[in-house]
Amino acid sequence: MRPGPLNLITDVAGLLVGNASDPLCKTGTTVLTADAPFTAGVHVMGGAPGTRETDLLAPDKTVQQVDALVLSGGSAFGLEAASGVANALRTQGRGFSVGEQTVPIVPAAILFDLLNGGDKTWSIPPYASLGARALADVGRHFDLGTYGAGVGATLATMKGGLGSASAVLPSGHTVGALVAVNALGGATVDNTHFWAAPWEKNSEFGGKGIAANVPTDLPPTKLSAQNTTIAIVATDALLDQAQCTRLATAAHDGMARAIVPSHTPMDGDLIFGVSTSASPLTDPTADTLWLGHAAATCLARAIARAVYHATPELGDTLPCYQQLQT
């Protein structure tokens, strides 16, 4: 597998990503959307998730497609970002038709970034506005690191961030991942070598290689409720909602490869699976096996890229990866 031309989730044709940030609050929102509704599933493995409309993504529910997905900081307050996106989409005539009304379907997941040094003394939380701004910002190109939902993200010993990666399969299908990394654990073995190093492509997160000594004991953690890694994996392969859920389930392997420990009781680790349905499967058994493997490896790479690209900001409580390399 090789990365797509942008090495971003938007290498899956038709997908668009937008970010909005509030540097004073040290928080932000990321939106993934497309020109037309797309199929989505979800799988949660963390013990403390924060979500909106994820029950609707079960394969037995009425609505099979969504208009956008939202990843946001802000803990429970951040779920309002999806309202900002839904309101803006409604003005565009986007959504599920119910009689004379149109209701945009915008599932969301949040991470906890309320104790990261930012000013959270708001009278009205900024998230509905951040959601609308992120939707207005969507495009194929977007920044990684301290942007969008990754603005206020932290790990055990350094800043987290927003990451993305892609892969083109032998079948011709494309897979991409988008992630906001705010984990209880860490993405590096020793503040230099990434756990995800075996899957790195083209030195995309520094080319440091695999650590010589990998600890077997529990590495440093935040040991608090200030966590959660939330992600989207997407493909142009034609998948139904159950298969999108399976894609998201397989992608959790990538989270476990890149963050140690992961899926803890204090993390709300969640992955959405997305299909634009543009490219039929040639061999359903072999193709879905490859898709799951690609989703996991793309997510592992995206997590490392999120941390690698984080940048320092005024008032940070932790250093970023690049500062620890000097």
C-alpha positions in Angstrom: 0.0 0.0 0.0 1.2 3.5 -0.8 -0.1 6.8 0.5 -2.5 8.8 -1.7 -1.3 12.1 -3.3 -2.2 14.2 -0.3 -1.7 11.6 2.4 -5.0 12.9 3.9 -8.4 11.4 4.4 -9.5 13.7 1.6 -7.7 11.4 -0.9 -11.0 9.5 -0.7 -12.7 11.4 -3.5 -15.6 13.5 -2.5 -14.7 14.0 1.2 -13.9 17.4 2.6 -12.5 18.5 5.9 -12.7 21.8 7.7 -11.2 23.1 11.0 -12.1 25.9 13.4 -10.1 26.9 16.4 -10.3 29.1 19.5 -6.7 29.7 20.6 -7.8 31.6 23.8 -9.9 28.7 24.9 -7.4 26.2 23.6 -10.1 24.2 21.9 -11.5 23.6 18.4 -13.7 21.6 16.1 -13.2 19.5 12.9 -15.9 18.6 10.4 -15.9 15.9 7.7 -18.5 16.2 5.0 -19.1 15.6 1.3 -21.2 17.0 -1.5 -23.8 14.2 -1.0 -24.8 12.0 2.0 -22.5 9.1 2.8 -22.8 5.8 4.7 -21.5 5.7 8.2 -21.1 3.3 11.1 -19.4 3.7 14.5 -17.6 1.6 17.1 -16.7 2.6 20.6 -14.0 0.8 22.7 -13.2 3.5 25.3 -15.0 3.5 28.7 -15.9 7.2 28.7 -17.4 8.3 25.4 -19.2 11.5 24.6 -21.4 11.3 21.6 -24.4 12.6 19.6 -26.6 10.6 17.3 -24.3 7.6 17.3 -27.3 5.2 18.1 -28.7 6.2 14.7 -25.6 4.6 13.0 -26.6 1.1 14.0 -27.3 -1.1 10.9 -30.9 -1.7 12.0 -31.9 2.0 12.3 -33.9 4.0 9.7 -31.3 6.4 8.5 -28.4 4.8 6.7 -26.5 7.9 5.6 -25.3 11.1 7.2 -24.5 14.6 6.0 -21.5 15.3 8.1 -19.4 14.0 11.1 -18.0 16.2 13.8 -15.0 15.7 16.0 -14.7 18.4 18.7 -13.0 19.5 21.9 -15.1 20.8 24.8 -16.3 17.6 26.5 -20.1 17.6 26.8 -20.2 21.3 25.8 -18.5 20.4 22.5 -21.5 18.4 21.3 -23.0 21.8 20.5 -20.6 21.9 17.5 -22.8 19.5 15.7 -25.8 21.9 16.2 -23.8 24.6 14.5 -23.0 22.3 11.6 -26.6 21.1 11.3 -28.0 24.6 11.3 -25.6 25.6 8.6 -26.4 22.5 6.5 -30.1 23.2 6.8 -29.7 26.6 5.3 -28.1 24.8 2.3 -31.1 22.5 1.9 -29.1 19.5 3.1 -30.6 16.8 5.3 -33.1 14.0 5.7 -36.5 14.9 4.3 -39.4 14.7 6.7 -42.5 16.1 5.1 -41.8 19.7 4.4 -38.8 19.8 6.8 -35.2 19.0 6.2 -33.1 17.6 9.1 -29.4 17.3 8.6 -27.9 14.1 10.2 -24.7 15.1 12.0 -23.3 12.5 14.5 -20.5 13.8 16.7 -17.9 12.7 19.2 -16.0 14.9 21.7 -12.8 14.8 23.7 -12.0 16.4 27.1 -9.8 19.5 26.8 -11.2 21.6 29.6 -8.0 21.5 31.8 -5.3 22.3 29.3 -4.5 25.9 30.3 -7.1 27.7 28.0 -9.6 30.2 29.2 -12.9 28.3 29.7 -14.7 31.1 31.5 -17.2 31.6 28.7 -20.8 32.7 29.3 -21.9 30.9 26.1 -19.7 28.0 25.0 -18.1 28.6 21.5 -18.8 25.3 20.0 -21.9 26.0 17.9 -20.0 28.8 16.3 -16.9 26.7 15.9 -19.0 24.0 14.1 -20.4 26.5 11.6 -17.0 28.0 11.0 -15.4 24.5 10.5 -18.1 23.7 7.9 -17.5 26.9 6.1 -13.7 26.0 6.0 -14.1 22.6 4.3 -11.8 21.6 1.5 -9.4 18.8 0.3 -6.4 20.5 2.0 -6.2 21.0 5.7 -3.6 21.4 8.4 -2.4 18.8 10.9 -1.2 19.2 14.5 -2.6 22.1 16.5 -5.7 22.7 14.5 -9.4 22.0 14.8 -10.3 19.3 17.3 -6.6 18.8 18.0 -6.0 22.4 19.3 -6.3 21.5 23.0 -5.4 17.8 22.8 -2.8 16.3 25.1 -1.1 13.0 25.9 0.7 11.8 29.0 3.9 13.7 28.4 3.3 16.0 25.4 0.7 17.7 23.3 -1.6 15.8 21.0 -3.2 17.1 17.9 -5.1 16.5 14.7 -3.7 13.8 12.3 -4.6 12.2 9.0 -3.1 9.6 6.5 -4.2 7.7 3.5 -3.4 4.5 1.5 -4.2 3.2 -1.9 -4.9 -0.6 -2.0 -3.9 -3.1 -4.6 -7.6 -3.3 -5.6 -7.5 0.5 -6.4 -9.7 1.4 -3.4 -8.5 4.3 -1.2 -8.7 4.4 2.6 -8.1 7.4 4.8 -8.0 8.3 8.5 -8.7 11.5 10.4 -8.0 11.6 14.2 -7.9 13.9 17.2 -5.4 12.5 19.6 -6.1 13.3 23.3 -5.1 10.0 25.0 -4.5 9.0 28.6 -1.4 7.2 27.4 1.3 8.2 24.9 2.2 7.9 21.2 5.9 7.5 21.8 8.0 4.9 23.5 10.6 7.4 24.8 9.4 10.9 23.7 11.2 10.3 20.4 10.3 6.9 18.8 6.7 6.4 17.9 4.8 3.3 18.7 3.4 3.5 15.2 7.0 3.4 13.6 6.6 0.0 11.9 3.8 1.4 9.7 5.5 4.7 8.8 5.5 5.7 5.1 8.1 8.1 3.6 9.3 9.5 6.9 5.9 11.1 7.4 6.5 11.5 11.2 10.2 12.0 11.3 11.7 8.6 10.2 13.1 7.9 13.6 12.5 4.2 13.2 11.7 1.6 15.9 12.9 2.2 19.5 15.8 -0.1 20.5 14.3 -0.8 23.9 10.5 -1.1 24.2 9.3 -1.2 27.8 7.0 -3.9 29.0 5.7 -2.1 32.1 2.9 0.5 31.9 4.3 3.7 30.4 3.4 7.2 31.8 -0.3 8.1 31.8 -2.4 11.1 32.7 -4.5 8.9 35.0 -7.5 11.2 34.9 -10.7 11.8 33.0 -9.0 14.3 30.6 -8.8 12.0 27.7 -10.3 10.4 24.5 -9.0 9.8 21.0 -11.8 10.2 18.4 -11.3 9.2 14.7 -12.9 8.7 11.3 -11.8 6.0 8.8 -13.1 6.3 5.3 -13.1 4.6 2.0 -14.5 4.9 -1.5 -15.3 1.2 -1.5 -19.0 0.4 -1.7 -19.9 -0.6 1.9 -23.2 -0.8 3.7 -23.7 0.4 7.3 -22.8 -2.9 8.8 -19.6 -3.1 6.8 -18.7 0.5 7.8 -19.1 -0.5 11.4 -16.8 -3.4 10.8 -14.3 -1.0 9.1 -14.4 1.1 12.3 -14.0 -1.9 14.5 -10.9 -3.1 12.6 -9.4 0.4 12.8 -9.2 0.2 16.6 -6.3 -2.1 16.0 -4.4 0.9 14.7 -5.2 2.9 17.8 -3.8 0.2 19.9 -0.7 0.0 17.8 -0.1 3.8 18.1 -1.2 4.7 21.7 -0.1 2.8 24.8 -2.2 2.2 26.8 -5.4 2.6 24.7 -9.1 1.8 25.2 -8.9 2.5 28.9 -11.8 3.1 31.3 -10.9 6.8 31.3 -10.7 7.2 27.5 -13.8 7.6 25.3 -12.0 6.0 22.3 -14.4 6.0 19.3 -14.1 5.5 15.5 -16.6 6.3 12.8 -16.4 4.2 9.6 -17.4 6.0 6.3 -18.0 4.9 2.8 -18.7 7.2 -0.2 -19.8 4.1 -2.1 -18.0 5.2 -5.3 -16.2 1.9 -6.1 -17.8 -1.6 -6.0 -16.0 -4.4 -4.4 -14.4 -6.9 -6.8 -13.8 -9.7 -4.3 -16.0 -9.0 -1.2 -14.0 -11.3 1.1 -10.5 -10.2 0.1 -11.4 -6.6 -0.4 -12.9 -6.2 3.0 -9.9 -7.9 4.6 -7.6 -5.4 2.9 -9.9 -2.5 3.8 -9.8 -3.3 7.5 -6.0 -3.7 7.5 -5.6 -0.4 5.7 -7.9 1.4 8.1 -5.9 0.2 11.0 -2.5 1.1 9.5 -3.8 4.5 8.3 -5.1 5.3 11.7 -1.8 4.3 13.4 0.1 6.6 11.0 -2.4 9.4 11.4 -2.1 9.3 15.2 1.7 9.7 15.0 1.4 12.5 12.4 -1.0 14.3 14.8 1.6 14.3 17.5 4.5 15.0 15.2 2.9 18.1 13.8 1.8 19.7 17.0 3.1 23.2 17.6 3.7 25.2 20.8 1.1 27.9 21.9 1.1 30.4 24.7 -0.1 28.9 27.9 0.6 25.3 27.1 0.7 22.9 30.0 2.9 20.4 28.1 5.6 20.6 25.5 5.0 19.4 21.9 7.0 16.6 20.3 9.3 18.9 18.3 10.3 20.7 21.5 11.4 17.5 23.0 13.7 16.7 20.1 16.0 19.7 20.7 
